[in-house]
Protein backbone atom coordinates (compact mmCIF):
# COMPACT_ATOMS: atom_id res chain seq x y z
CA UNK A 1 0.00 0.00 0.00
CA UNK A 2 2.77 2.40 0.96
CA UNK A 3 4.53 1.54 -2.27
CA UNK A 4 1.48 2.56 -4.33
CA UNK A 5 1.18 5.83 -2.43
CA UNK A 6 4.83 6.67 -3.10
CA UNK A 7 4.41 5.88 -6.81
CA UNK A 8 1.35 8.12 -6.99
CA UNK A 9 3.17 10.98 -5.27
CA UNK A 10 6.10 10.61 -7.65
CA UNK A 11 3.81 10.71 -10.69
CA UNK A 12 2.02 13.77 -9.32
CA UNK A 13 5.32 15.58 -8.76
CA UNK A 14 6.36 14.83 -12.33
CA UNK A 15 3.08 16.22 -13.68
CA UNK A 16 3.23 19.31 -11.48
CA UNK A 17 6.88 19.86 -12.35
CA UNK A 18 6.19 19.63 -16.08
CA UNK A 19 3.25 22.05 -15.74
CA UNK A 20 5.35 24.53 -13.81
CA UNK A 21 8.01 24.51 -16.52
CA UNK A 22 5.70 24.62 -19.56
CA UNK A 23 6.31 27.91 -21.37
CA UNK A 24 4.31 29.62 -24.07
CA UNK A 25 5.99 30.84 -27.25
CA UNK A 26 3.81 32.85 -29.64
CA UNK A 27 3.85 35.61 -32.20
CA UNK A 28 3.10 36.43 -35.83
CA UNK A 29 4.54 35.06 -39.06
CA UNK A 30 4.94 37.91 -41.55
CA UNK A 31 5.99 38.24 -45.16
CA UNK A 32 6.84 41.94 -45.23
CA UNK A 33 3.65 43.44 -43.79
CA UNK A 34 1.53 40.52 -45.03
CA UNK A 35 0.28 38.06 -42.41
CA UNK A 36 1.09 34.54 -43.58
CA UNK A 37 -2.05 32.51 -42.90
CA UNK A 38 -1.80 28.71 -42.69
CA UNK A 39 2.00 28.66 -42.46
CA UNK A 40 3.39 25.64 -40.61
CA UNK A 41 5.58 26.64 -37.65
CA UNK A 42 7.81 23.94 -36.17
CA UNK A 43 10.00 24.34 -33.06
CA UNK A 44 13.25 22.34 -33.21
CA UNK A 45 15.06 21.57 -29.95
CA UNK A 46 18.65 22.48 -30.67
CA UNK A 47 19.93 20.23 -27.88
CA UNK A 48 18.69 16.98 -29.42
CA UNK A 49 17.66 18.07 -32.92
CA UNK A 50 14.13 16.76 -32.42
CA UNK A 51 10.82 18.42 -33.19
CA UNK A 52 9.39 19.88 -29.98
CA UNK A 53 6.07 21.15 -31.34
CA UNK A 54 4.31 22.21 -34.51
CA UNK A 55 1.25 24.30 -35.41
CA UNK A 56 -0.24 26.23 -38.38
CA UNK A 57 -0.87 29.97 -38.13
CA UNK A 58 -4.45 31.18 -37.74
CA UNK A 59 -6.40 33.69 -39.82
CA UNK A 60 -4.34 36.49 -38.26
CA UNK A 61 -1.03 34.85 -39.10
CA UNK A 62 -0.43 34.07 -35.41
CA UNK A 63 0.99 30.93 -33.81
CA UNK A 64 1.28 29.61 -30.24
CA UNK A 65 3.40 26.70 -28.98
CA UNK A 66 3.86 25.18 -25.51
CA UNK A 67 7.51 24.25 -24.91
CA UNK A 68 9.86 23.37 -22.08
CA UNK A 69 12.75 25.71 -21.28
CA UNK A 70 15.61 25.24 -23.70
CA UNK A 71 17.28 26.43 -26.89
CA UNK A 72 15.22 26.34 -30.06
CA UNK A 73 14.99 27.38 -33.65
CA UNK A 74 11.76 27.84 -35.60
CA UNK A 75 11.19 26.47 -39.09
CA UNK A 76 8.45 28.14 -41.15
CA UNK A 77 6.90 26.67 -44.27
CA UNK A 78 4.33 28.94 -45.98
CA UNK A 79 1.43 27.90 -48.18
CA UNK A 80 3.16 29.70 -51.10
CA UNK A 81 6.71 28.31 -51.02
CA UNK A 82 7.56 29.73 -54.46
CA UNK A 83 7.07 33.24 -53.07
CA UNK A 84 7.99 32.58 -49.43
CA UNK A 85 10.49 29.69 -49.33
CA UNK A 86 11.18 27.67 -46.18
CA UNK A 87 12.65 29.90 -43.51
CA UNK A 88 14.62 28.92 -40.39
CA UNK A 89 15.27 31.38 -37.56
CA UNK A 90 18.56 31.73 -35.68
CA UNK A 91 18.78 29.76 -32.40
CA UNK A 92 17.27 31.40 -29.35
CA UNK A 93 16.96 30.58 -25.64
CA UNK A 94 13.50 30.15 -24.11
CA UNK A 95 13.43 30.73 -20.33
CA UNK A 96 10.02 32.40 -19.91
CA UNK A 97 6.79 33.02 -21.81
CA UNK A 98 7.84 34.92 -24.92
CA UNK A 99 6.54 36.66 -28.03
CA UNK A 100 8.66 36.10 -31.12
CA UNK A 101 7.52 37.43 -34.49
CA UNK A 102 9.14 35.93 -37.56
CA UNK A 103 9.74 37.92 -40.75
CA UNK A 104 9.96 35.55 -43.73
CA UNK A 105 12.08 36.87 -46.58
CA UNK A 106 10.09 36.87 -49.82
CA UNK A 107 11.57 35.42 -52.96
CA UNK A 108 10.99 38.31 -55.39
CA UNK A 109 12.45 37.18 -58.71
CA UNK A 110 11.98 40.31 -60.82
CA UNK A 111 12.93 43.97 -60.72
CA UNK A 112 11.31 47.23 -61.77
CA UNK A 113 14.07 49.71 -62.46
CA UNK A 114 14.70 52.86 -64.41
CA UNK A 115 15.88 56.43 -64.29
CA UNK A 116 14.14 59.74 -63.72
CA UNK A 117 15.70 62.49 -65.83
CA UNK A 118 15.16 66.23 -65.81
CA UNK A 119 16.76 69.29 -67.38
CA UNK A 120 16.46 70.75 -63.89
CA UNK A 121 19.12 69.35 -61.57
CA UNK A 122 17.54 66.71 -59.34
CA UNK A 123 19.60 68.13 -56.48
CA UNK A 124 17.20 71.12 -56.59
CA UNK A 125 14.14 68.89 -56.46
CA UNK A 126 12.98 66.96 -53.43
CA UNK A 127 11.94 63.80 -55.27
CA UNK A 128 10.91 60.23 -54.49
CA UNK A 129 9.50 57.36 -56.54
CA UNK A 130 7.56 54.22 -55.65
CA UNK A 131 6.01 51.21 -57.34
CA UNK A 132 2.41 50.41 -56.70
CA UNK A 133 -0.88 49.07 -58.00
CA UNK A 134 -2.69 51.06 -60.69
CA UNK A 135 -6.20 52.06 -59.63
CA UNK A 136 -8.88 53.40 -61.95
CA UNK A 137 -12.59 53.60 -61.33
CA UNK A 138 -14.81 54.75 -58.48
CA UNK A 139 -13.49 54.27 -54.95
CA UNK A 140 -15.69 55.41 -52.05
CA UNK A 141 -17.56 57.73 -54.41
CA UNK A 142 -14.42 59.31 -55.89
CA UNK A 143 -13.04 58.76 -59.38
CA UNK A 144 -9.46 57.49 -59.11
CA UNK A 145 -6.94 57.15 -61.92
CA UNK A 146 -3.46 56.87 -60.43
CA UNK A 147 -0.67 54.75 -59.01
CA UNK A 148 -1.45 53.83 -55.42
CA UNK A 149 0.97 52.74 -52.69
CA UNK A 150 -1.59 51.54 -50.15
CA UNK A 151 -2.23 48.21 -51.85
CA UNK A 152 -0.23 45.05 -51.19
CA UNK A 153 1.99 44.15 -54.13
CA UNK A 154 4.39 41.25 -54.57
CA UNK A 155 3.67 39.96 -51.09
CA UNK A 156 4.67 43.13 -49.23
CA UNK A 157 3.15 46.50 -48.53
CA UNK A 158 4.67 48.77 -51.13
CA UNK A 159 4.74 51.80 -48.89
CA UNK A 160 8.12 50.27 -48.02
CA UNK A 161 9.01 50.30 -51.74
CA UNK A 162 9.62 54.04 -51.90
CA UNK A 163 13.02 55.60 -52.48
CA UNK A 164 14.33 59.15 -52.51
CA UNK A 165 16.04 59.98 -55.77
CA UNK A 166 19.72 60.78 -55.83
CA UNK A 167 21.43 63.07 -58.29
CA UNK A 168 21.53 60.32 -60.94
CA UNK A 169 17.76 59.69 -60.71
CA UNK A 170 18.16 55.88 -60.75
CA UNK A 171 15.72 53.57 -58.94
CA UNK A 172 15.16 49.81 -58.62
CA UNK A 173 12.60 47.67 -56.80
CA UNK A 174 12.48 43.90 -56.28
CA UNK A 175 9.06 42.42 -57.02
CA UNK A 176 7.08 39.32 -57.82
CA UNK A 177 4.90 38.63 -60.85
CA UNK A 178 1.76 40.76 -60.90
CA UNK A 179 -0.62 42.70 -63.13
CA UNK A 180 -1.48 46.41 -63.41
CA UNK A 181 1.68 47.62 -61.72
CA UNK A 182 2.87 51.23 -62.03
CA UNK A 183 5.55 53.72 -61.05
CA UNK A 184 4.60 56.91 -59.23
CA UNK A 185 6.41 59.75 -57.56
CA UNK A 186 6.33 63.19 -55.97
CA UNK A 187 8.60 66.19 -56.47
CA UNK A 188 8.70 69.63 -54.92
CA UNK A 189 10.81 72.75 -55.38
CA UNK A 190 11.39 76.23 -53.99
CA UNK A 191 12.75 79.36 -55.63
CA UNK A 192 13.88 82.82 -54.65
CA UNK A 193 15.00 85.81 -56.70
CA UNK A 194 18.20 83.96 -57.62
CA UNK A 195 16.37 80.98 -59.09
CA UNK A 196 15.62 77.44 -57.94
CA UNK A 197 17.20 76.55 -54.61
CA UNK A 198 17.53 73.38 -52.55
CA UNK A 199 14.75 73.18 -49.97
CA UNK A 200 17.18 73.14 -47.06
CA UNK A 201 18.95 76.21 -48.35
CA UNK A 202 16.01 78.50 -49.07
CA UNK A 203 16.51 81.83 -47.24
CA UNK A 204 13.44 82.59 -45.19
CA UNK A 205 13.97 86.35 -45.40
CA UNK A 206 13.55 86.71 -49.18
CA UNK A 207 10.59 88.98 -49.91
CA UNK A 208 9.66 87.11 -53.10
CA UNK A 209 9.58 83.32 -53.10
CA UNK A 210 7.64 80.64 -54.86
CA UNK A 211 7.10 76.93 -54.45
CA UNK A 212 5.76 74.11 -56.55
CA UNK A 213 5.06 70.41 -56.51
CA UNK A 214 4.39 67.70 -59.04
CA UNK A 215 3.13 64.14 -58.69
CA UNK A 216 3.17 61.59 -61.50
CA UNK A 217 1.93 58.12 -62.31
CA UNK A 218 2.83 55.88 -65.23
CA UNK A 219 0.25 53.83 -67.08
CA UNK A 220 -0.39 50.29 -65.81
CA UNK A 221 1.90 47.45 -66.86
CA UNK A 222 2.22 43.73 -66.07
CA UNK A 223 5.26 42.11 -64.50
CA UNK A 224 6.35 38.65 -65.68
CA UNK A 225 10.02 39.50 -66.19
CA UNK A 226 12.37 42.37 -65.34
CA UNK A 227 10.84 45.74 -66.27
CA UNK A 228 12.64 48.92 -67.32
CA UNK A 229 10.75 52.24 -67.05
CA UNK A 230 12.55 55.54 -67.64
CA UNK A 231 10.71 58.76 -66.85
CA UNK A 232 11.57 62.14 -68.41
CA UNK A 233 10.12 64.93 -66.29
CA UNK A 234 8.62 67.97 -68.03
CA UNK A 235 10.93 70.98 -67.94
CA UNK A 236 10.36 73.78 -65.44
CA UNK A 237 10.16 77.27 -66.94
CA UNK A 238 10.13 80.61 -65.17
CA UNK A 239 6.98 82.72 -65.43
CA UNK A 240 7.06 86.23 -63.99
CA UNK A 241 5.03 89.39 -64.18
CA UNK A 242 2.94 91.83 -62.21
CA UNK A 243 -0.33 91.61 -60.33
CA UNK A 244 -2.60 94.56 -61.06
CA UNK A 245 -6.12 95.75 -60.51
CA UNK A 246 -8.51 95.93 -63.43
CA UNK A 247 -7.65 99.61 -63.80
CA UNK A 248 -3.94 98.81 -64.04
CA UNK A 249 -2.83 99.74 -60.52
CA UNK A 250 -0.07 97.51 -59.16
CA UNK A 251 -1.30 95.26 -56.34
CA UNK A 252 1.27 93.95 -53.86
CA UNK A 253 0.64 90.99 -51.58
CA UNK A 254 -1.58 89.14 -54.07
CA UNK A 255 -1.57 85.36 -53.75
CA UNK A 256 -1.04 83.47 -57.04
CA UNK A 257 -2.09 79.80 -57.12
CA UNK A 258 -1.86 77.57 -60.20
CA UNK A 259 -2.98 73.95 -60.77
CA UNK A 260 -2.86 71.77 -63.88
CA UNK A 261 -2.92 68.18 -65.08
CA UNK A 262 -1.05 66.98 -68.17
CA UNK A 263 0.10 63.81 -69.92
CA UNK A 264 3.66 63.32 -71.15
CA UNK A 265 4.56 59.97 -72.68
CA UNK A 266 2.79 57.27 -70.67
CA UNK A 267 2.74 59.31 -67.45
CA UNK A 268 0.05 61.54 -65.93
CA UNK A 269 1.21 64.62 -64.02
CA UNK A 270 -0.59 66.79 -61.46
CA UNK A 271 1.13 70.14 -60.85
CA UNK A 272 0.63 73.02 -58.46
CA UNK A 273 2.61 76.19 -57.81
CA UNK A 274 2.07 79.23 -55.65
CA UNK A 275 3.63 82.54 -54.68
CA UNK A 276 2.75 85.97 -53.31
CA UNK A 277 3.61 89.16 -55.19
CA UNK A 278 5.98 91.55 -53.44
CA UNK A 279 5.10 95.07 -52.31
CA UNK A 280 5.66 96.34 -55.88
CA UNK A 281 3.29 93.75 -57.37
CA UNK A 282 6.04 91.54 -58.85
CA UNK A 283 5.72 87.74 -58.79
CA UNK A 284 7.39 84.68 -60.29
CA UNK A 285 6.86 80.91 -60.33
CA UNK A 286 8.58 77.87 -61.84
CA UNK A 287 6.40 75.23 -63.48
CA UNK A 288 6.06 73.07 -66.62
CA UNK A 289 4.33 74.26 -69.78
CA UNK A 290 0.56 73.61 -69.53
CA UNK A 291 -2.75 75.42 -69.24
CA UNK A 292 -3.34 76.17 -65.57
CA UNK A 293 -6.34 76.97 -63.44
CA UNK A 294 -5.44 80.32 -61.92
CA UNK A 295 -6.66 81.71 -58.59
CA UNK A 296 -5.62 85.29 -57.83
CA UNK A 297 -6.43 86.27 -54.24
CA UNK A 298 -6.17 89.95 -53.23
CA UNK A 299 -4.63 91.18 -49.99
CA UNK A 300 -6.97 91.94 -47.13
CA UNK A 301 -8.91 95.22 -47.16
CA UNK A 302 -7.94 95.92 -50.77
CA UNK A 303 -11.51 96.13 -52.02
CA UNK A 304 -10.67 93.63 -54.76
CA UNK A 305 -12.40 90.33 -55.44
CA UNK A 306 -10.69 86.96 -55.88
CA UNK A 307 -10.21 86.17 -59.55
CA UNK A 308 -10.46 82.69 -61.05
CA UNK A 309 -9.43 81.96 -64.62
CA UNK A 310 -6.85 80.16 -66.73
CA UNK A 311 -3.23 80.85 -67.59
CA UNK A 312 -1.48 79.31 -70.59
CA UNK A 313 2.24 78.67 -70.06
CA UNK A 314 4.36 77.65 -73.06
CA UNK A 315 7.78 76.00 -73.18
CA UNK A 316 9.71 79.27 -73.46
CA UNK A 317 12.44 79.41 -70.81
CA UNK A 318 11.49 82.84 -69.42
CA UNK A 319 8.15 84.45 -70.10
CA UNK A 320 6.12 87.35 -68.80
CA UNK A 321 2.49 86.90 -67.76
CA UNK A 322 0.89 89.92 -66.14
CA UNK A 323 -2.15 89.07 -64.03
CA UNK A 324 -5.12 91.32 -63.37
CA UNK A 325 -8.04 91.16 -61.01
CA UNK A 326 -11.45 91.31 -62.65
CA UNK A 327 -13.25 94.65 -62.49
CA UNK A 328 -15.90 94.92 -59.83
CA UNK A 329 -19.38 94.80 -61.37
CA UNK A 330 -20.64 98.03 -59.75
CA UNK A 331 -19.30 101.42 -58.73
CA UNK A 332 -19.93 103.81 -55.87
CA UNK A 333 -19.33 107.38 -57.01
CA UNK A 334 -20.36 110.89 -56.15
CA UNK A 335 -19.14 114.35 -55.27
CA UNK A 336 -18.35 116.05 -51.98
CA UNK A 337 -19.32 119.73 -51.98
CA UNK A 338 -18.85 122.45 -49.39
CA UNK A 339 -19.37 126.20 -49.17
CA UNK A 340 -15.89 126.19 -47.72
CA UNK A 341 -13.21 125.70 -50.34
CA UNK A 342 -12.06 122.05 -50.23
CA UNK A 343 -8.52 123.32 -50.75
CA UNK A 344 -8.72 124.57 -47.18
CA UNK A 345 -9.88 121.20 -45.88
CA UNK A 346 -7.75 118.09 -45.46
CA UNK A 347 -10.31 115.56 -46.70
CA UNK A 348 -10.58 111.91 -47.75
CA UNK A 349 -13.46 109.55 -48.38
CA UNK A 350 -13.85 105.79 -48.26
CA UNK A 351 -16.46 103.15 -48.82
CA UNK A 352 -17.03 100.43 -46.28
CA UNK A 353 -19.58 98.30 -44.47
CA UNK A 354 -22.28 100.02 -42.49
CA UNK A 355 -22.37 98.83 -38.90
CA UNK A 356 -25.11 99.50 -36.37
CA UNK A 357 -25.69 97.75 -33.09
CA UNK A 358 -23.56 96.64 -30.17
CA UNK A 359 -20.00 95.59 -30.97
CA UNK A 360 -17.73 94.53 -28.09
CA UNK A 361 -19.97 96.42 -25.66
CA UNK A 362 -20.02 99.64 -27.67
CA UNK A 363 -22.96 101.05 -29.63
CA UNK A 364 -21.88 101.55 -33.24
CA UNK A 365 -23.75 103.40 -35.99
CA UNK A 366 -21.29 104.30 -38.72
CA UNK A 367 -19.48 103.35 -41.94
CA UNK A 368 -16.58 101.06 -41.20
CA UNK A 369 -13.52 100.35 -43.39
CA UNK A 370 -12.34 97.31 -41.48
CA UNK A 371 -14.80 94.96 -43.17
CA UNK A 372 -14.29 93.38 -46.56
CA UNK A 373 -16.46 94.92 -49.26
CA UNK A 374 -17.17 93.64 -52.76
C-alpha angles and dihedrals in degrees: 000000000000089000092056091049091052091049091051092050091049092051091048091051090051091051093046091046092051091048092050091053098043108115130193121230116186144149144120131299109219136184099199101308092333117107108230105224119200095013114152112237117195125185114213118200104227092202096064103010092237130133109260099183143338137200140160121241118254130234089287094052091251129139135190128194132180111220141164119245111281147095117301146169125205124226117201125196114183128206088245104051093167089063099028108029123199110297129199122194125221115265116277136183119242113203101144141014105301144184114219120175117198123212110204114208110235120228100231106179101184139056136215108206140157146126134269111216131189137171084225111076109258088221086072093051125072097220139169134171133201140180119234149146118293112238125194128163136046117328118180090338095310126108109237127191109162150088110281128201098192095079124088112251130180092358097302137078104262095214080088089055095075124112134185112236120244126210092279093054093224122149137174134181130188113227147161128239113292145143133245095020122163145180120237137172149170131226133182136182143184131206139190132185090290094056135256114356135187110265093240092052101048109126109233093208098064109119093213120045136149136194136196143180137197132192124191141188129191123222117270120277136177125240119218096131137011111312128210118199120172118189124203110199119219113257121259115233129190118245118187138165145117134297112224141170120251089264091055100258113145112250118204123198095033115152115229117199124178131184131178144159123213142166123229118176108321094332131096117214131199113195135186133175134175142181142156122237116242125244090279093053096254121142140169138185137180118224143133123274110274142112108276136201103238127207116186112190119192124223117263119282092011095122090232127124126230111263125215122190143111134285123200114212118190130198095266110128096232123017138167121231115173113201126209134191115237116258115260111254096233139035135216110210140155145126133270112216131184137173084228113076108259088220086072092051127074097220141168134167134205140180121229146141118302112235126192128165136045117328118179090339095310127109109236128191109160149088111281128200096194094081125082113254129193 
